[in-house]
């Protein structure tokens, strides 16, 4: 695997997304531990990733605590869920603090490695991001990022405090305006962490053809293209299966030719 400097810490560019592990909690422990064996040292999670009464971050703690010194666990706040409100978006400093404290409790740590502020809509994130900066200054958060944002949001956040990552939806056949954000981040040493990379559009003729040529899966080709596309991109494919985990990690070694990359581009 190649690496990237995620703020103060070097991480392998092929990470792991924890959203899917709550579907099969019994298998989740094996998946997480196998991910560590395969060299993953960057996990993405959130306090609201849950199925029934099992939470992804609690499964991470059960499987991996005490955590390896080089492991980075990134989480996100903004969206939340509780018994009284159901699913909601935090709009006050108190709600964001509560979400940060829930993440700390679930993961069993005193300080969160990376917290992404996930937003909805086009409005300013300054006030909410400023509240997270205050929590960082209190020692509850080490590094900050933003999620589900436009380029203007990234620029706005940088006027308030440094960020180490941007987390947006992105795939080879679902790119929107994201390439401009990727370039902006790469120029500033900021990681771009896409979600939804292995799903993409239904019509994937080019992906399927290249996968067949490499005796690989379409999902592996999608991941390989993502890593080829820019050196600051960190992949976080998620799965509840050890077999699929191993396939995803193997995609980091899949070499696509310039012609194949041009076709996918």
C-alpha positions in Angstrom: 0.0 0.0 0.0 1.0 3.6 -0.5 0.6 6.0 2.3 -0.6 9.6 3.0 0.1 11.9 5.9 -3.2 12.4 7.6 -2.3 15.5 9.6 0.3 14.3 12.0 0.0 10.6 11.3 1.0 8.4 8.3 -1.8 6.1 7.2 -2.1 3.5 4.5 -4.3 4.7 1.7 -6.6 1.7 1.8 -8.6 2.0 5.0 -11.9 0.6 6.3 -15.4 2.0 6.6 -17.3 0.6 9.6 -20.9 1.4 8.6 -21.7 -2.1 7.4 -20.3 -4.2 10.3 -23.4 -3.8 12.5 -25.4 -6.0 10.1 -23.6 -9.0 11.4 -22.0 -8.2 14.8 -20.7 -11.7 15.3 -18.7 -11.5 12.2 -17.6 -7.9 12.8 -14.9 -8.8 15.3 -13.2 -11.1 12.8 -13.5 -8.5 10.0 -11.9 -5.8 12.1 -9.1 -7.9 13.4 -8.4 -9.2 9.9 -8.2 -5.7 8.6 -5.5 -4.9 11.1 -3.6 -8.0 10.0 -3.8 -6.8 6.4 -2.2 -3.5 7.3 -5.2 -1.2 7.6 -4.6 1.6 10.1 -7.4 4.0 9.2 -11.0 3.2 10.2 -14.0 5.4 9.6 -17.0 5.2 11.9 -19.8 7.3 13.5 -21.8 7.1 16.6 -25.0 6.7 14.6 -23.8 3.6 12.7 -26.0 1.1 14.4 -28.2 -1.9 13.9 -30.6 -2.9 16.7 -28.7 -2.3 19.9 -25.2 -2.8 18.4 -23.1 0.2 17.5 -20.2 0.1 15.1 -17.9 2.1 17.3 -18.6 -0.3 20.3 -17.7 -3.2 18.0 -14.5 -1.5 17.1 -13.6 -1.1 20.8 -14.5 -4.7 21.5 -12.3 -6.0 18.6 -9.3 -3.7 18.8 -8.9 -2.0 22.2 -6.3 -1.4 23.5 -5.8 0.2 20.1 -2.5 -0.1 18.1 -0.4 3.0 18.4 -0.5 3.7 14.7 -4.3 3.2 14.3 -6.4 6.3 13.3 -10.1 6.2 14.0 -12.0 8.9 12.3 -15.6 9.7 13.2 -18.2 12.2 12.2 -20.7 14.5 13.9 -23.7 16.5 12.7 -26.1 13.6 12.1 -27.2 11.9 15.2 -29.8 9.5 16.5 -31.5 9.0 19.9 -34.7 7.5 21.3 -36.5 10.8 21.7 -35.7 12.6 18.5 -34.9 9.7 16.2 -32.5 10.8 13.4 -31.6 14.5 13.6 -28.9 17.0 12.6 -27.1 18.9 15.4 -27.7 22.6 15.3 -26.4 23.7 18.6 -23.1 23.7 20.5 -24.6 21.4 23.1 -25.8 18.9 20.6 -22.4 18.7 18.9 -20.7 18.3 22.3 -23.1 15.5 23.2 -22.3 13.7 19.9 -18.5 14.1 20.5 -18.9 12.7 24.1 -21.0 9.8 22.7 -18.2 9.0 20.3 -15.6 9.1 23.1 -17.7 6.7 25.2 -18.4 4.2 22.4 -14.8 4.0 21.4 -13.5 4.1 24.9 -11.0 6.9 24.4 -10.3 10.3 26.0 -9.6 12.1 22.7 -10.9 11.4 19.2 -8.3 11.1 16.5 -10.3 12.8 13.7 -13.8 14.3 13.8 -15.5 15.3 10.5 -18.3 17.8 10.6 -20.9 16.4 8.2 -23.4 19.0 6.9 -26.5 19.2 4.8 -27.3 22.0 2.4 -25.3 25.0 1.1 -25.4 27.2 4.2 -22.4 28.4 6.2 -20.7 25.8 8.4 -18.7 28.5 10.3 -20.6 28.4 13.5 -20.8 24.6 13.8 -17.2 24.2 12.8 -16.2 26.8 15.3 -17.9 24.8 18.1 -15.8 21.8 17.1 -12.6 23.9 17.2 -13.5 24.8 20.8 -13.9 21.0 21.6 -10.5 20.4 19.9 -9.0 23.2 22.1 -10.4 21.4 25.2 -8.5 18.3 24.2 -11.5 16.2 23.2 -10.4 16.1 19.5 -7.0 15.9 17.9 -7.8 16.8 14.2 -10.7 18.1 12.2 -12.3 17.4 8.8 -15.5 18.2 6.9 -17.9 16.0 5.1 -20.7 16.3 2.5 -19.4 19.7 1.5 -18.8 22.0 -1.5 -15.5 23.6 -2.3 -16.7 26.9 -0.7 -17.3 25.0 2.6 -13.7 23.7 2.5 -12.4 27.1 2.0 -14.6 28.5 4.7 -13.4 25.9 7.2 -9.8 26.7 6.5 -10.3 30.3 7.5 -11.2 29.0 10.9 -8.9 26.1 11.6 -6.7 23.5 9.8 -8.5 20.4 8.4 -6.8 17.1 7.6 -9.5 15.6 5.4 -12.6 16.1 3.3 -15.1 13.2 3.1 -17.6 13.3 0.2 -19.5 10.9 -2.1 -17.4 10.0 -5.1 -17.0 7.2 -7.6 -15.6 6.6 -11.1 -19.0 7.1 -12.7 -20.4 9.6 -10.1 -18.0 12.5 -9.9 -20.0 15.7 -10.0 -17.8 18.7 -9.2 -15.5 16.7 -6.8 -12.4 16.7 -9.0 -12.0 20.4 -8.2 -12.1 19.7 -4.5 -9.7 16.8 -4.9 -7.2 19.1 -6.6 -7.7 21.9 -4.1 -7.0 19.4 -1.2 -4.0 17.8 -2.9 -2.3 21.2 -3.3 -2.7 21.8 0.4 -1.8 18.3 1.7 -5.4 17.5 2.7 -6.7 14.0 2.4 -9.8 13.4 0.3 -11.8 10.4 1.7 -14.6 9.3 -0.6 -17.6 7.2 0.4 -19.8 5.3 -2.0 -16.8 4.4 -4.2 -17.6 0.7 -4.8 -21.3 1.3 -5.6 -21.4 3.8 -8.4 -23.9 3.8 -11.3 -25.8 0.8 -12.5 -24.4 0.9 -16.1 -20.7 0.1 -15.7 -19.7 -1.4 -19.0 -16.2 0.0 -18.9 -15.6 -1.1 -15.3 -16.9 -4.6 -16.0 -14.7 -5.0 -19.1 -11.5 -3.9 -17.3 -12.4 -6.1 -14.4 -12.7 -9.1 -16.7 -9.3 -8.4 -18.2 -7.7 -8.4 -14.8 -9.7 -11.4 -13.4 -10.9 -8.9 -10.8 -14.2 -7.8 -9.5 -15.8 -4.5 -10.6 -15.5 -3.3 -7.0 -11.8 -3.9 -7.1 -11.5 -1.9 -10.3 -13.4 1.0 -8.8 -11.2 1.0 -5.7 -8.0 0.8 -7.8 -9.1 3.7 -10.0 -9.9 5.7 -6.9 -6.3 5.2 -5.6 -4.8 5.8 -9.0 -6.8 9.0 -9.5 -4.9 11.2 -6.9 -2.3 10.5 -4.3 -4.3 12.3 -1.6 -7.3 10.0 -1.9 -7.8 7.5 1.0 -10.3 4.7 0.3 -12.6 3.4 3.1 -14.6 0.5 1.6 -16.8 -1.2 4.1 -18.0 -4.7 4.4 -19.2 -7.2 7.0 -17.4 -10.1 5.3 -13.8 -11.2 5.7 -13.8 -12.5 2.1 -14.9 -9.1 0.7 -12.5 -7.3 3.0 -9.6 -9.3 1.6 -10.8 -8.5 -2.0 -11.0 -4.8 -1.1 -7.5 -4.7 0.3 -6.1 -6.6 -2.7 -7.4 -3.8 -4.9 -4.6 -1.6 -3.6 -2.2 -3.8 -5.6 -4.2 -3.8 -8.8 -2.3 -1.9 -11.5 -4.4 -0.1 -14.2 -2.6 0.9 -17.4 -2.7 4.5 -18.7 -5.1 3.3 -21.4 -7.4 1.8 -18.8 -7.3 4.8 -16.6 -8.1 7.0 -19.6 -11.1 4.8 -20.5 -12.4 5.1 -16.9 -11.7 8.8 -16.8 
